[in-house]
């Protein structure tokens, strides 16, 4: 829709409020709502003002004024609000220069797509993420100078087989690491996941499947059909919103934290990627796994820069509770056609050229999708431009390799602090085409260190009392 069509759409749906949304720096939707009477076609040009200094990682107090400029093509009616509300996603603009804001994640994704086209390599990057999450019945947490705790509960947690429950404990809890694909009544959340799917379909998301995931305690996955990079980043934000809102209406809660439950599989966001040009898939060929030389070079770029990419694809301290050996964690920087312990995998479900894509397995859903998808595309393009060899494929069971052989396989960083250091050392590939600016990279590193790494490092951990209190 253009601006005129968007306003007609609002009238047709008896819209009372317009909700403008944008993605902040860490990757969370922010919003402000306006009565429909405040909206006309000029707003789509002039934008609406807000305080950029109150948004995490953005403007200083002395340069706080910013503009939200609505993109009419993104409009939809929010299914969760009591009053008819039209949501529109926005681009962020400097009110003085009228230039797009270089730390606006959506603008970075737009520039990444434009860089792909300008390179002549391809014209479309398709992305298909598999964002996992947990469904909990109860969550409590808190920190203070004299306390720090969390408590999680789920009706299907394996730890609850002996719990007293209203009406009696009926059992049917998935055993630890055995939550993948059981039917109800072991799978408690079939209907809730279906409700999420139906809400997604109402808003245009094409869903391919939904199922229980490996971890006990309500781990779930809903798979979306791939789409162009910017559209899919928008869609991931909508996906997470629908999951949380549907759960809340059902009286439960959801989290996309990568590792909320100790000794359980974490939640990943395996991200399928492919490059096309003039409607032709470029990754299909006669090389390893049915890949073209161009496709293998794309993988080479991903593998070369993965330790730096981690700061954007796995951007929380909690991400590295998941990225540890075991639990199918894809920490090994290698390519394989079927091996799920490798960080890059070529799915073999279909031999169609159109289905040829690379699955990067280490990202998790705590990432900002605009930044993560853009960074992976830039790494892959760097591999194509510099003909980077991905190395010998690793089709063995990595966890059964002799220690000396396993030690030769490079791995992902072991902490957010290490990942940020890798990004600091290796980010030139992100600066091409001004997709990421030097300022945005340095700001990201500084923000993550000050807001997340240091606060975690400075606080006593509950388990430290188990280990050290009686010293």
C-alpha positions in Angstrom: 0.0 0.0 0.0 1.0 3.6 -0.5 -0.1 6.4 1.8 -3.5 7.0 0.2 -4.3 3.3 0.2 -3.1 2.9 3.8 -5.6 5.6 4.9 -8.3 3.9 2.9 -7.5 0.6 4.5 -7.8 2.3 7.9 -11.2 3.7 7.0 -12.4 0.3 5.7 -11.4 -1.3 9.0 -12.9 1.5 11.2 -9.5 2.2 12.7 -9.6 4.4 15.9 -5.8 4.4 16.6 -2.6 4.3 14.6 0.3 2.5 16.3 3.7 3.5 15.0 6.5 0.9 15.7 10.2 0.7 15.2 13.0 -1.7 16.2 15.4 -0.4 18.8 19.2 -1.1 18.8 19.1 -4.4 20.8 16.2 -5.7 18.8 12.9 -4.9 20.7 9.8 -3.2 19.2 9.0 0.2 20.6 5.7 2.1 19.8 3.6 5.2 20.2 -0.1 5.4 19.4 -2.1 8.3 17.8 -5.8 8.9 17.2 -6.7 8.3 13.6 -7.7 12.0 13.3 -4.0 12.9 13.7 -3.1 11.0 10.6 -3.1 12.3 7.0 -0.9 11.7 4.0 1.6 14.3 5.2 2.6 12.1 8.1 4.1 9.6 5.7 6.5 12.3 4.5 7.0 14.4 7.6 7.0 11.7 10.2 6.2 11.9 14.0 8.8 13.1 16.5 10.1 11.2 19.6 12.9 11.3 22.1 15.8 9.3 20.7 17.9 9.7 23.9 15.4 7.4 25.7 16.0 4.5 23.3 18.7 2.1 24.3 22.0 2.7 22.5 20.9 5.7 20.4 21.1 9.4 20.7 22.7 11.6 23.4 20.5 13.9 25.4 21.8 17.0 23.5 20.7 15.5 20.1 17.6 13.6 21.2 14.9 14.7 18.6 14.2 12.1 16.0 11.4 11.2 13.5 9.4 8.0 12.9 8.5 7.9 9.2 5.8 5.3 8.6 6.2 2.7 5.8 2.6 2.3 4.5 3.5 -1.1 2.9 3.8 -2.6 6.4 0.4 -1.7 7.8 -1.8 -4.3 9.5 -4.6 -4.4 12.0 -3.4 -5.5 15.4 -5.5 -8.6 16.4 -4.8 -8.2 20.2 -6.0 -4.7 21.0 -9.5 -3.9 22.3 -10.0 -0.9 20.0 -9.4 -1.1 16.2 -5.7 -0.2 15.8 -3.6 -0.1 12.6 0.1 -0.8 13.1 2.7 0.7 10.8 6.4 0.0 10.9 8.6 3.0 10.7 12.0 4.1 9.4 14.0 6.5 11.6 15.1 9.9 10.2 17.2 12.8 11.5 14.8 15.8 11.8 17.5 18.3 10.8 19.3 16.6 7.9 16.3 14.4 6.9 18.8 11.6 6.4 18.1 8.1 7.5 19.5 7.3 10.9 22.6 5.1 10.6 21.8 3.1 13.7 18.3 2.3 12.6 18.3 -1.5 12.2 15.8 -1.4 9.4 17.9 1.0 7.5 21.0 -1.2 7.9 19.0 -4.1 6.4 17.9 -2.0 3.5 21.5 -1.0 2.8 22.6 -4.7 2.9 20.0 -5.6 0.3 21.1 -2.6 -1.8 24.7 -3.7 -1.5 23.8 -7.1 -2.8 22.2 -5.6 -5.9 25.0 -3.1 -6.5 27.6 -5.9 -6.3 26.1 -7.6 -9.4 26.3 -11.0 -7.7 22.5 -11.3 -7.1 19.4 -9.3 -6.6 17.6 -11.1 -3.8 18.7 -12.7 -0.5 16.1 -15.1 0.8 16.2 -15.8 4.6 14.3 -18.5 6.5 14.8 -18.4 10.3 13.6 -21.1 12.7 13.1 -19.2 15.9 12.6 -21.4 19.0 11.1 -20.4 22.3 9.9 -21.6 25.7 6.4 -21.6 27.1 6.2 -21.2 30.9 3.4 -21.2 33.4 5.3 -19.1 35.9 8.4 -17.0 36.0 9.9 -15.0 38.8 13.3 -13.3 38.9 15.0 -10.4 40.6 18.4 -8.9 41.5 19.5 -6.5 44.2 22.6 -5.7 46.3 21.7 -8.6 48.6 19.9 -11.0 46.3 19.8 -12.6 42.9 17.4 -15.3 41.8 15.1 -16.8 39.2 12.4 -19.4 39.3 10.8 -21.1 36.3 7.9 -23.5 36.2 6.0 -25.3 33.5 3.2 -27.9 33.7 5.2 -30.1 31.5 8.6 -29.6 33.1 10.4 -33.0 33.7 11.1 -31.7 37.2 7.4 -31.7 38.0 6.7 -35.4 37.9 6.4 -35.4 41.7 4.7 -32.0 42.2 1.3 -31.5 43.8 -0.9 -30.0 41.1 -4.5 -28.8 41.2 -6.8 -31.8 40.6 -3.8 -34.1 41.0 -0.7 -34.7 39.0 -1.6 -36.4 35.7 2.0 -37.1 34.7 2.7 -36.9 31.0 5.8 -34.7 31.3 8.4 -35.0 28.5 11.5 -36.7 29.8 14.7 -34.6 29.7 15.9 -34.2 26.1 12.9 -36.2 24.8 10.5 -33.4 23.9 11.0 -33.6 20.1 7.7 -34.6 18.4 5.7 -36.4 21.1 1.9 -36.3 20.6 -0.5 -35.0 23.3 -1.0 -35.5 26.2 2.8 -35.4 26.6 2.8 -32.4 24.3 0.7 -29.9 26.4 0.8 -27.0 24.0 -0.5 -28.2 20.7 -3.6 -26.0 20.8 -1.7 -23.0 21.9 0.9 -23.3 19.2 -2.0 -23.7 16.7 -3.6 -20.5 18.0 -0.3 -18.7 17.4 -0.1 -20.1 13.9 -3.7 -18.9 13.2 -2.9 -15.4 14.4 0.2 -15.4 12.2 -1.8 -16.4 9.2 -4.3 -13.6 9.8 -1.4 -11.1 9.4 0.0 -12.7 6.3 2.8 -14.9 7.7 3.1 -18.1 5.8 3.7 -20.9 8.3 5.1 -24.2 7.2 4.9 -26.2 10.5 4.7 -26.1 14.3 6.0 -28.6 16.8 7.3 -29.3 20.2 11.1 -29.0 20.5 13.7 -31.1 22.3 13.7 -29.5 25.8 11.2 -30.4 28.5 9.4 -27.4 29.9 7.5 -26.2 26.9 10.1 -25.6 24.2 8.5 -24.9 20.8 9.2 -24.0 17.2 7.0 -22.5 14.5 8.5 -22.4 11.1 7.9 -19.6 8.6 8.3 -19.8 4.8 11.4 -18.0 3.6 11.2 -14.4 2.3 13.4 -11.5 1.2 15.8 -10.3 3.9 14.1 -7.0 4.9 10.6 -8.5 4.8 11.7 -11.5 6.9 13.4 -9.2 9.5 10.1 -7.3 9.8 8.3 -10.7 10.0 10.5 -12.0 12.8 9.6 -9.0 14.9 5.9 -9.7 14.2 6.4 -13.4 14.9 7.8 -12.8 18.4 5.1 -10.3 19.1 2.3 -12.7 18.1 3.9 -15.6 20.2 4.1 -13.5 23.3 0.7 -11.9 23.0 -1.1 -15.2 22.2 0.6 -16.8 25.2 -0.4 -13.9 27.4 -4.0 -14.2 26.4 -3.9 -17.9 27.3 -2.5 -17.1 30.8 1.1 -18.4 30.1 4.3 -16.6 29.2 6.9 -17.1 26.5 10.6 -16.3 26.3 13.1 -16.2 23.4 16.1 -16.3 25.8 18.6 -18.8 24.3 19.1 -20.8 27.5 16.6 -20.2 30.3 16.7 -23.8 31.7 19.8 -25.4 33.0 20.8 -28.7 31.4 18.2 -28.4 28.8 18.6 -27.7 25.1 18.7 -24.0 24.4 16.6 -22.1 21.8 18.3 -21.4 18.6 17.3 -19.6 15.4 18.8 -21.7 12.6 18.9 -19.3 9.6 18.5 -20.6 6.0 20.0 -18.3 3.3 20.2 -18.3 -0.4 21.1 -15.8 -3.2 19.1 -15.4 -6.3 19.4 -13.4 -9.5 16.8 -12.8 -12.1 14.7 -15.5 -10.6 17.5 -18.1 -10.7 18.9 -19.7 -7.5 22.7 -19.2 -7.4 23.7 -21.8 -4.8 22.7 -24.9 -6.8 25.5 -26.7 -8.6 27.5 -29.9 -8.9 29.9 -29.4 -6.0 29.7 -30.7 -2.5 26.1 -31.1 -1.3 24.8 -30.1 -4.7 26.3 -26.6 -4.2 27.8 -24.2 -6.8 31.2 -22.7 -6.4 29.6 -19.4 -5.7 27.5 -21.0 -2.9 30.5 -22.7 -1.4 32.4 -19.3 -1.4 29.4 -17.8 0.4 29.8 -20.5 3.1 33.5 -19.7 3.2 32.8 -16.1 4.1 30.3 -17.1 6.8 32.8 -19.5 8.3 35.7 -17.0 8.1 33.8 -14.3 9.9 31.6 -16.4 12.3 33.5 -15.5 15.4 32.9 -11.8 14.7 29.3 -12.4 13.5 28.6 -14.0 16.9 28.5 -10.5 18.5 25.4 -9.8 16.3 23.9 -13.3 15.8 24.4 -14.3 19.5 24.4 -11.0 21.2 23.6 -11.7 24.9 25.6 -13.2 27.7 22.9 -15.9 27.9 23.6 -16.9 24.3 26.8 -18.5 25.4 25.0 -20.7 27.9 23.6 -22.3 24.8 26.8 -22.3 22.7 28.6 -24.9 24.6 29.6 -28.4 23.5 26.7 -30.9 23.7 22.9 -30.3 23.5 23.4 -30.3 19.7 25.1 -26.9 20.1 26.6 -25.9 16.7 29.8 -24.5 18.1 32.1 -26.1 15.5 33.0 -23.9 12.5 32.7 -26.4 9.7 30.5 -27.2 6.8 28.5 -30.4 6.5 25.7 -31.7 4.3 23.8 -33.5 7.2 25.8 -33.2 10.4 23.8 -31.0 12.8 26.8 -30.4 15.1 28.4 -28.3 12.4 27.8 -24.6 12.3 26.9 -24.6 8.6 24.8 -27.3 7.1 23.4 -28.0 3.6 19.9 -29.4 4.2 19.3 -32.5 2.0 15.5 -32.8 2.2 15.1 -31.8 -1.4 17.4 -32.0 -4.5 15.5 -29.2 -6.3 17.9 -26.3 -7.3 15.4 -23.9 -5.8 15.8 -25.6 -2.4 19.5 -25.2 -2.3 20.5 -23.0 0.7 22.9 -22.9 3.5 21.6 -23.3 7.1 23.7 -21.3 9.6 22.9 -23.0 12.9 24.5 -20.9 15.6 22.3 -17.7 15.6 19.7 -17.5 18.4 16.4 -15.5 18.7 17.8 -13.0 21.1 19.4 -11.3 18.1 18.2 -8.2 16.3 17.1 -9.8 13.1 17.9 -6.8 10.9 21.5 -6.7 12.1 22.0 -10.5 12.2 20.6 -11.1 8.7 22.5 -8.2 7.2 25.8 -9.2 8.9 25.5 -12.8 7.6 24.8 -11.6 4.1 27.8 -9.3 4.2 30.0 -12.1 5.4 28.8 -14.4 2.6 29.3 -11.7 0.0 32.8 -11.2 1.2 33.4 -14.9 0.7 32.1 -14.7 -2.9 34.1 -11.6 -3.7 37.3 -13.0 -2.3 36.6 -16.7 -3.3 37.0 -17.9 0.2 37.3 -21.7 0.4 35.1 -23.2 3.2 37.6 -26.0 3.8 37.0 -29.7 3.9 33.5 -30.7 4.9 33.0 -32.4 8.3 30.6 -35.3 8.0 31.8 -37.2 11.1 30.1 -37.2 14.5 32.2 -34.3 16.0 31.4 -35.4 19.6 33.0 -38.8 19.0 36.2 -37.5 17.4 39.6 -38.1 19.2 40.6 -35.1 21.3 43.5 -34.2 19.1 41.3 -34.2 16.0 38.5 -32.3 17.6 41.0 -29.6 18.8 41.9 -28.8 15.2 38.3 -27.7 14.4 37.8 -23.9 15.1 34.9 -23.0 17.3 32.6 -20.2 18.2 33.5 -17.7 21.0 32.8 -18.9 24.5 31.4 -15.7 25.8 29.8 -12.4 24.7 33.0 -10.6 25.8 35.1 -12.8 23.5 32.7 -12.3 20.6 32.8 -8.5 21.0 36.6 -8.7 20.9 36.3 -10.7 17.6 34.0 -8.1 16.1 36.4 -5.3 17.1 39.2 -7.1 15.3 37.2 -8.3 12.3 34.5 -5.9 10.9 35.9 -4.4 7.7 33.6 -6.7 5.7 30.6 -5.1 7.4 31.7 -1.5 6.3 31.4 -2.2 2.6 28.8 -0.1 0.9 28.4 1.8 4.2 26.0 -1.0 5.3 27.3 -0.8 8.9 29.2 2.3 9.8 32.3 2.4 12.0 30.2 4.4 14.5 27.5 1.7 14.6 30.0 -1.0 15.2 31.9 0.8 17.9 28.6 1.9 19.5 27.3 -1.7 19.5 30.5 -3.0 21.2 30.5 -0.2 23.8 26.8 -0.6 24.5 27.0 -4.4 24.9 30.0 -4.2 27.2 28.6 -1.5 29.4 24.9 -2.6 29.5 25.4 -6.4 29.6 28.9 -7.8 30.0 30.0 -5.6 32.9 26.7 -5.9 34.9 26.8 -9.7 34.7 30.5 -9.8 35.5 30.2 -7.6 38.6 27.2 -9.4 40.2 27.6 -12.4 42.5 26.0 -15.5 40.9 23.6 -17.7 43.0 25.7 -20.8 42.2 28.8 -19.1 43.6 27.2 -19.4 47.1 26.8 -23.2 46.5 30.5 -23.4 45.6 32.2 -20.9 47.9 30.1 -19.9 50.9 31.9 -22.2 53.3 35.4 -21.4 52.2 
